[in-house]
Amino acid sequence: MQKIIWLIFTLIISTVCYAKQPCSNKTSLRNYHFNLNAQSYKFTSYFCDEKESEVFIKPGILEVHGKNINKSLKKVIGIRGMVYINFFRWNNKPAFYYSNTASDDTEAYIPIIIKNNNLMVDCIYINQQLKNYLATSHSYCGEPQIVADGFDDDDGFENLFPDFYLDGVFYYIFFSKTNHYLSNKEFDVFIGKLDDISFYRRYSSINDYAFKYKVIMANKDKEYHFKESQIYQRMASRESAESFIGLDIIDSKGKITFYDKTALAKRLDKSTIKRNIKSYIQQEKVPLYDEPNDSHPTDMYLVKNDFVKILDVIWNKEKLKKSEYPDIWYKVSYKNKEQDEIVKWIEGVAFNSMWGTNATE
């Protein structure tokens, strides 16, 4: 009888010990400490060589210990196919790091919140390297979601990604090498619009294209230059083409501040910089229109390498749902050889060497 009792006791102890040690062979073990909500927390992440998941090629475990919380989460971090998910310190905050190289290189940072003794996520900050070598930066904040075992079994992190209609603008930006006159000339690239505020990237030369730029916002009179290097275009929803609602700006200390249209307009109103948005024509021949549609053509046109000022932009975002090409029209100013100023409208195709001349039809 004593032997049976001892055997049962041994089995119970073994079970408890195994429960506390979900992985006997830990690799890439890392420890982090954070102060959240005036409480101290320890995060430990590691990969486990003992494969227990049909989803993850290399499963990992995330442990969280602190006041009123002791969790060991499986099937949350790890490697599955060309997707890599791990725990990360981002801007001095605990976060998940997501990387996907399956199509466009995508990386994302998902800050972790601890609320009601649960790990939760609600915002995602996404950087994408597109096929045209441009990098886009978008952010999205939705309803808080509890992170529990198996969170990523059914594409849990992908469910945080909204559909970005702005991608249609970024995908079709392509500036090819041009003549010597323009090779070191500063130029601007339209990247989005929030009501009457337009946003551009300013490149110092064609050699810096896709790598070094400043973010500029402008209305019809002024422009504002952002000094911060980390700027994300905040998206509102998956369904609406009017989904660009503001900017998330990260300062040098890692503090994230969201600026809606009102806050951005205040910055722009205080600016003393006169609007000077400009770029160069890339199509061989670009017709000029009296109105922002092809029903009002003129006999005039611009040619490749003509340099113009961009006075205004009209962007039909709804068309992005129906066509692969964004419907964008630019109001431009051009001085001819006699220095006469011509103000007309041109199609967005004018600033893209990869579009055909009938791309927006």
Secondary structure, DSSP 8 states (H G I E B T S, - for coil): -HHHHHHHHHHHHHHHHHHH-S-SSEEEEEEEEEEETTEEEEEEEEEESS---SS-SEEEEEEEEETTEEEEEEEEEEEETTEEEEEEEETTEEEEEEEE-SSSEEEEEEE-EEETTEEEEEEEEEEEE-TTS-EEEEEEEEEEEE--TTTTTTSTTGGG----TTHHHHHT-------HHHHT--EEEEEEEETTEEEEEEESSGGGTTTS-EEEEE-SSBEEE---SEEEEEE--SS-S--EEEEEEE-TT--EEEEEHHHHHHHHHH---B---EEE--SSEEEEESSSSTTSEEEEEEETT-EEEEEEEEEEGGGGGT-SS-EEEEEEEEE-TT--EEEEEEEGGGG-SSS-TTTT-
